[in-house]
Each structure stands twice: as C-alpha cells, then as structure tokens.
C-alpha cells in the first residue's frame, strides 16, 4: 500500500500474504485454525414503553422487549434502568415468543426527571448487544 501526505511525502507498507480457505480449513495469516466465529449475534429492541412516555410517582411501567438471535439461543435478557440514583438491572421474563417483559412500580417519592431504559441480550455463545435507549419522563 502506498500513502502520500499533503506535503508530497510518501511511504509504502510491505506486502502481506493471506490464505483463505473454506469452512473448517483453518488457514489464516497467523497460522491459526478452528471454526469461524458465529455469523450473527443477538438483537434487542424495546417495544414498550415508547420514547417520551410520561409517568407519575406510584405508576406501574410495563416494559416489553424483543430479543432474537439468528444462529444461537438467547441465554439472558436484562433491563438496564438508569435513574438519578444510578443503574439497576432487572431480569426480563417471557411474555410471548421472543418477547420478554417486566412490570415496574415507581416509588411514591420518585424523583421527577428522565429515566433511560436499555435492554442487554447475551446469547449462548457469549455474544451480546444492547438496544437503543428509550427515555421516559417521571413528572
């Protein structure tokens, strides 16, 4: 590879050889073998509540999330609840196929302000991902 900067200076990196093989062949630039890593990984989304939902102290918040993995079993699904006092983790239980949930009750003295919810999913291969955040308001 040849690179040239804005002052006309250039440099070349050495050529490297890479051997590719079909599944189970084990060829690689470092000489290692073995199976390739799993192609996919888990995915997660929060279905309920929706962004911008508002709640009052004492209300119940029903959380539902979808967790899937195209090539492995989902091993664990947790809700990450971020509030002014910090993060709290909750295990989600099955509600339907690929849908998990939990019902949370806000304290009667809950502090007004935003709460950020994320779902963390790990599959049987140890791959994990976190959903996009959903921010709700306590008023």
C-alpha positions in Angstrom: 0.0 0.0 0.0 1.3 3.4 -0.9 0.3 6.6 1.0 1.2 10.2 0.3 0.6 13.2 2.6 -0.3 16.8 1.7 3.4 17.7 1.6 4.2 15.1 -1.0 5.9 12.7 1.4 5.1 9.1 0.6 5.6 5.7 2.3 4.8 2.1 1.3 3.9 -0.7 3.6 5.2 -4.2 2.9 3.1 -6.7 1.0 1.4 -9.4 3.1 0.1 -12.8 2.0 -3.2 -14.1 3.3 -4.5 -17.6 2.6 -8.3 -18.1 2.7 -9.9 -21.5 2.9 -13.4 -22.9 3.1 -15.1 -23.8 6.4 -13.0 -25.9 8.7 -9.9 -25.4 6.6 -8.2 -23.3 9.3 -5.9 -21.3 7.1 -5.1 -17.7 8.2 -2.4 -15.1 8.2 -1.3 -16.1 11.7 -1.4 -19.8 11.0 -4.3 -20.4 13.5 -7.1 -22.8 12.8 -10.6 -23.5 14.0 -14.1 -22.6 13.1 -15.0 -19.0 12.2 -17.0 -17.0 14.8 -20.7 -17.1 14.6 -22.1 -15.1 11.7 -24.8 -13.3 13.6 -25.4 -12.2 17.1 -28.3 -11.3 19.3 -30.5 -8.3 18.6 -32.7 -6.4 21.1 -35.4 -3.7 21.0 -37.7 -2.1 23.5 -41.3 -2.4 22.3 -42.9 -0.8 25.3 -42.8 1.9 26.7 -42.2 4.3 23.8 -39.8 7.2 23.8 -41.3 10.2 25.6 -43.9 8.3 27.6 -44.7 10.1 30.9 -45.4 8.5 34.3 -46.2 9.8 37.8 -44.7 8.5 41.1 -46.6 5.4 42.1 -47.4 4.4 38.5 -46.6 1.0 37.0 -44.4 0.9 33.9 -44.9 -2.2 31.8 -41.7 -3.0 29.9 -41.7 -5.3 26.9 -38.7 -6.1 24.7 -37.9 -8.4 21.8 -34.7 -10.4 21.9 -33.7 -12.7 19.0 -30.6 -14.4 17.6 -30.5 -15.9 14.1 -27.9 -18.6 14.9 -28.0 -19.2 18.7 -30.3 -19.4 21.7 -30.8 -16.3 23.7 -29.3 -17.0 27.2 -30.2 -13.9 29.1 -32.1 -10.6 28.8 -31.8 -7.8 31.3 -33.4 -4.4 31.5 -30.9 -1.6 32.4 -32.9 1.1 34.2 -31.0 4.4 34.5 -32.4 6.8 37.1 -31.0 9.7 39.1 -29.7 7.3 41.7 -27.8 5.1 39.2 -28.3 2.0 37.1 -30.4 -1.0 38.2 -30.6 -4.3 36.4 -33.8 -6.4 36.1 -34.1 -9.9 34.6 -36.9 -10.0 32.0 -39.2 -12.9 31.8 -41.1 -14.4 28.9 -44.3 -12.8 27.7 -44.6 -14.4 24.2 -42.3 -15.8 21.5 -39.1 -13.7 21.5 -40.9 -11.1 23.7 -39.9 -10.6 27.3 -41.1 -8.2 29.9 -41.4 -6.9 33.5 -43.8 -4.6 35.3 -42.1 -2.0 37.5 -43.7 0.3 40.0 -42.2 3.8 40.6 -41.8 4.7 44.2 -44.4 7.2 45.6 -41.4 9.5 46.3 -39.7 9.0 42.8 -37.6 12.0 41.8 -39.1 13.9 38.8 -37.0 13.6 35.6 -35.9 11.3 32.8 -35.3 7.6 33.1 -33.3 5.8 30.4 -34.2 2.1 29.6 -31.9 -0.2 27.6 -32.2 -4.0 27.1 -29.0 -6.1 27.2 -29.1 -9.5 25.5 -26.5 -12.3 25.6 -26.6 -15.5 23.6 -25.3 -19.0 24.3 -22.0 -18.2 22.5 -21.3 -15.2 24.8 -22.1 -12.6 22.2 -24.1 -9.6 23.5 -25.7 -6.4 22.4 -27.6 -3.6 23.9 -30.8 -2.0 22.5 -31.1 1.6 21.6 -32.2 3.7 24.6 -35.8 4.6 25.4 -36.1 7.7 27.5 -39.3 8.2 29.5 -40.2 11.0 31.9 -41.4 11.0 35.5 -43.4 14.1 36.3 
